[in-house]
Amino acid sequence: MEKQIEVSLNFDQDIVEHMAKNYPKRQFQLLAKSLDARKAPLGRKPRYLYKILLDSTLKLDFSVKPQSLDSNPIIIGFGPAGMFAALRFMDYGVKARVFERGEDVQNRMKSIAKYWRYGELDSESNVCYGEGGAGLFSDGKIYTRIKSDFIHYVLERFVEAGADKKILYESNPHLGSHKIRKIIKKLTGKLQDFGTEIKFNTSVKSLLIENNNVIGVKLENGEEVLSDHIILAAGHSAKNLYKTLHTQGVQMSKKDFALGVRIEHPRKYMDKIQFGEFAGKLGAATYRVTHHDHSIDVGTYSFCMCPGGYVLSSTTDQNTLVTNGMSNDSHNSPWSNAAVVVAVKSKQLPEEVFSGFDYIEDIEVKAYKASKQYASGREMPAITLKEFLDDKMNDKSLPKSSVPSKLVKVDFNKIFPENIIKQLKIAFLEFDKKIKGFNLDEAILIAPETRTSSPIKIDRDKFKLSSLSISGLYPCGEGAGYAGGITSAAVDGIKVVDSILS
Ligand SMILES: Cc1cc2nc3c(=O)[nH]c(=O)nc-3n(C[C@H](O)[C@H](O)[C@H](O)COP(=O)(O)OP(=O)(O)OC[C@H]3O[C@@H](n4cnc5c(N)ncnc54)[C@H](O)[C@@H]3O)c2cc1C
């Protein structure tokens, strides 16, 4: 009879052997696997915790009946939200038309290499723009905090496209940068074989609207393409498009967001302080640290932790600098990094709906100017954690780092507002209490981490998921304010399509 059980084993015990011994001849499926290494620094053996389904297999049914629409729906943007919207349309037998401003994977990689090596940014095709969108191109940590059965839909599509089956049960599933591009190509190919039209290097300039109904899009090249269903999945960096849509009457509001720095430690050091004598036996260590300053009700937290990873320069706009992070699935670079970001409350910014974008842009421009003042403008501003906490720069050069476009030493007071610097300092002191040794003097802070979440929300109906002001328009994914990461963006794409066709 079907039953769910929990099993806890030492990290070096084999779950398959355990099941064969304790539940002979019973069918089982791993539902979840997570590591508990909290006591490892004290010498206690880390354990894996498993959730297991006995005598059955979990099978969620995502099938739908074929449907049709009067005109082919349009999807703006081919990140996870746009891609999974197109895949869901395919389930219904509907051929979507996708417009993506960036290049396909191969050409995009060349454009990115040019930027990191020579500082020549292609503002149409870069770490955030192109086939697969932002993180789905560059990293692929696919865990999420949202709750939805569609998470399984997303994971199953990745497995069908070549991802390791372990992503179906691991607590921190990760596709990894050098595998992910093949997975994206497979998903793109599947859509194209079905008849989904995907146009790269094609930017949408504005909407075509009649009597508050959307009737199509106008492309940057002047062409007009008609449809009465438009999914807007343009990501968190498409501020110019959002500004245009706002002038066209698309209702938007400000929302809270977060920004800060990337912190980079040597990987072996991070593994040692987290795993103690077990370092090297458990893969690269991850962490998540948070601090809430109750006196002003502001949170500071780590985000997008990349064990054995790289810190990347990842802006989309000329004369700005932005950091982000990624890892290969082997997690074997000599460094581990994470964003450490401070919450910014929209009510503390000017009334104007785009004030969050202006606040972010000001920091990104200052980072670029500082880099240009002391180097060529392509190097990322950085400082050691000790210098940052002491508020005193020394003459020593920075330790080696993973950043492909190199670093330049900069006083962060030149980049960030005072309150952000203050909150970061308070939070680092607290983090060191939670993970003893976190505040390594030679850890490097790299700035600025500004694109973790969208500073606007494109208002939509809670149930129909369509724009509150323009009918037929479906704001979707991270840029519209409904997701924060690959999987939640993909799930939002699926939900929007279900709401259009159900
Ligand atoms: C380097 C990096 C690493 C990341 N790693 C992770 C990770 O490991 N895990 C995770 O969960 N999240 C990660 N993220 C965040 C993640 O990428 C986003 O949360 C996610 O991609 C949002 O999906 P989306 O589809 O809403 O938007 P996006 O992925 O941003 O996609 C939007 C797409 O729209 C296109 N577009 C924009 N404007 C237009 C226009 N006018 N016309 C046509 N097309 C347009 C863009 O080119 C882009 O491809 C990372 C981000 C970066 C930059």
The ligand as a Gaussian input file, in Angstrom:
#p B3LYP/6-31G(d) Opt

LIG

0 1
 C       23.996000      35.894000     -14.204000
 C       22.663000      35.549000     -13.606000
 C       22.534000      34.365000     -12.918000
 C       21.309000      34.016000     -12.362000
 N       21.200000      32.824000     -11.754000
 C       20.011000      32.409000     -11.310000
 C       19.869000      31.120000     -10.783000
 O       20.814000      30.349000     -10.724000
 N       18.656000      30.742000     -10.328000
 C       17.569000      31.576000     -10.386000
 O       16.471000      31.159000      -9.985000
 N       17.664000      32.809000     -10.897000
 C       18.861000      33.242000     -11.367000
 N       18.967000      34.489000     -11.899000
 C       17.751000      35.311000     -11.958000
 C       16.885000      34.782000     -13.110000
 O       17.639000      34.839000     -14.246000
 C       15.593000      35.543000     -13.318000
 O       14.866000      35.511000     -12.106000
 C       14.746000      34.916000     -14.411000
 O       15.504000      34.742000     -15.589000
 C       13.524000      35.759000     -14.706000
 O       12.859000      35.186000     -15.795000
 P       11.953000      36.054000     -16.786000
 O       11.583000      35.145000     -17.883000
 O       10.898000      36.709000     -16.001000
 O       12.909000      37.214000     -17.322000
 P       14.315000      37.150000     -18.080000
 O       15.005000      35.871000     -17.852000
 O       15.015000      38.397000     -17.702000
 O       13.925000      37.170000     -19.613000
 C       13.391000      38.296000     -20.222000
 C       13.750000      38.254000     -21.685000
 O       13.024000      39.306000     -22.335000
 C       13.847000      39.847000     -23.332000
 N       13.396000      41.228000     -23.633000
 C       13.530000      42.319000     -22.849000
 N       13.002000      43.389000     -23.470000
 C       12.544000      42.968000     -24.655000
 C       11.919000      43.627000     -25.759000
 N       11.651000      44.943000     -25.742000
 N       11.605000      42.885000     -26.852000
 C       11.882000      41.551000     -26.907000
 N       12.481000      40.888000     -25.895000
 C       12.796000      41.585000     -24.778000
 C       15.239000      39.814000     -22.735000
 O       16.206000      39.832000     -23.755000
 C       15.220000      38.510000     -21.957000
 O       15.774000      37.447000     -22.684000
 C       20.181000      34.890000     -12.462000
 C       20.320000      36.090000     -13.163000
 C       21.543000      36.418000     -13.737000
 C       21.671000      37.701000     -14.487000

